[in-house]
Amino acid sequence: YYLLTALAGKSRFVTSRAVTHHPFNGGALDIGGALIAQVTLTTDANELDDGSRTNVIFEIELPAGNYTPIFESGSLNGTSVTGHWLARAAYKGAGVFEVAVK
């Protein structure tokens, strides 16, 4: 499978990743409470991914409870068999894909 994707130019490589959580401080414009996950991807030619043929899915595990996700970036893409959120990342440019959810 790897050889086929490499020959077709479909291989992607994670060159950086970041996960941050912003505590809630109050106020209508506060991004507090948001979990932000980002990855930067390059192609097999070592160029930044342009987002045209790539989908990035993050799996987000939460403690037990009934939560409604509010996405500031990305979107809900269903749930895993274990009940975790599957979030489709939004392309932000320069190879960066991001999910921001409260």
Secondary structure, DSSP 8 states (H G I E B T S, - for coil): -HHHHHHTT--EEEEEEEEEE-----STT--TT-EEEEEEEEETTS-B--SSS---EEEE---SS-----EEESEEEEE-TTS-EEEE-EEEETTEEEEEE-
